[in-house]
Amino acid sequence: MLSVNERIASKLARAFTKLAQPCQFIPSAGQAAYSRSVNLPPTEKDRSNEYIQEPIALAEFLQQEGAVMADDVFELNGKQHRLTQLHTRDEITVTFIYLVD
């Protein structure tokens, strides 16, 4: 029988999958490309930093679908985006900053 935390994590993962979009994920380590879920949360300009003029672009992935590293690429709607820097990580998801073409 699953613990309460495992059941909560499982439900959150299913909710993420329903809200996310499928993308083609291309690992930088040379493994074959595969399909996985990505969520692009809305971002807004950081008013606390006068040097960053544009909002950062974030891509969120489920950790249970595989590892995510800097320099990995995901393709969504015919455009490829390169992951640059880890933004946040929790028990269920990992969020990276990515470059917008």
C-alpha positions as a printed Julia matrix, in Angstrom:
101×3 Matrix{Float64}:
  0.0    0.0     0.0
  1.28   3.47   -0.93
  2.03   6.06    1.72
  0.12   9.33    1.78
  3.09  11.22    0.31
  3.46   8.69   -2.53
 -0.26   8.97   -3.36
 -0.07  12.77   -3.37
  3.02  12.71   -5.61
  1.28  10.28   -7.98
 -1.81  12.5    -8.24
  0.3   15.61   -8.84
  2.24  13.81  -11.57
 -1.02  12.79  -13.29
 -2.32  16.39  -13.08
  0.95  17.69  -14.55
  0.7   15.22  -17.44
 -2.86  16.34  -18.22
 -1.89  20.03  -18.28
  1.47  19.68  -20.05
  2.18  19.48  -23.76
  4.01  16.61  -25.43
  7.41  17.54  -26.84
 10.35  15.84  -28.49
 13.19  15.75  -25.94
 16.78  15.47  -27.17
 19.32  14.74  -24.4
 22.71  16.43  -24.75
 24.49  13.24  -23.63
 23.76  11.59  -26.99
 20.86   9.27  -26.1
 18.04   8.89  -28.6
 15.33  11.53  -28.67
 12.04  10.64  -27.02
  8.64  12.13  -26.28
  7.95  13.61  -22.85
  5.71  16.21  -21.22
  6.7   19.86  -20.82
  4.88  22.73  -19.16
  5.79  26.31  -20.05
  4.54  28.34  -17.09
  3.67  31.97  -17.74
  6.49  34.35  -16.81
  6.65  38.05  -16.22
  9.38  40.64  -16.08
 11.36  40.71  -12.83
 10.93  44.3   -11.64
 13.55  43.88   -8.9
 16.43  43.61  -11.39
 16.92  46.61  -13.66
 19.44  44.79  -15.88
 17.14  41.98  -17.03
 14.85  43.54  -19.6
 12.85  40.47  -20.64
 11.08  37.8   -18.61
 12.95  34.53  -18.39
 11.49  31.54  -20.23
 10.89  28.48  -18.03
 10.29  24.85  -19.01
  9.04  22.39  -16.4
  9.5   18.61  -16.71
  8.39  15.6   -14.66
 11.37  13.97  -12.98
  9.84  10.49  -13.34
 10.05  10.81  -17.16
 13.84  10.98  -17.07
 16.81  13.15  -16.26
 17.04  16.75  -17.45
 20.37  18.54  -17.79
 21.66  21.87  -19.06
 22.23  21.82  -22.85
 19.37  19.34  -23.42
 17.03  20.43  -26.21
 13.27  20.13  -26.48
 11.25  20.64  -29.63
  7.77  22.1   -29.34
  5.57  23.33  -32.2
  8.4   22.9   -34.7
 10.9   25.03  -32.74
 13.88  23.78  -30.77
 14.76  25.29  -27.4
 18.0   24.69  -25.45
 17.91  24.37  -21.65
 20.49  26.6   -20.02
 20.25  26.71  -16.23
 18.43  24.92  -13.43
 15.76  27.18  -11.93
 13.95  25.02   -9.35
 13.61  21.36   -8.4
 11.15  19.57   -6.13
 10.11  15.96   -5.56
  7.96  15.87   -8.72
  9.26  18.39  -11.24
 12.4   20.13  -12.4
 12.32  23.59  -13.99
 15.0   24.97  -16.29
 15.54  28.32  -17.96
 15.61  27.92  -21.73
 16.67  30.02  -24.69
 13.92  31.29  -26.96
 14.78  31.37  -30.67
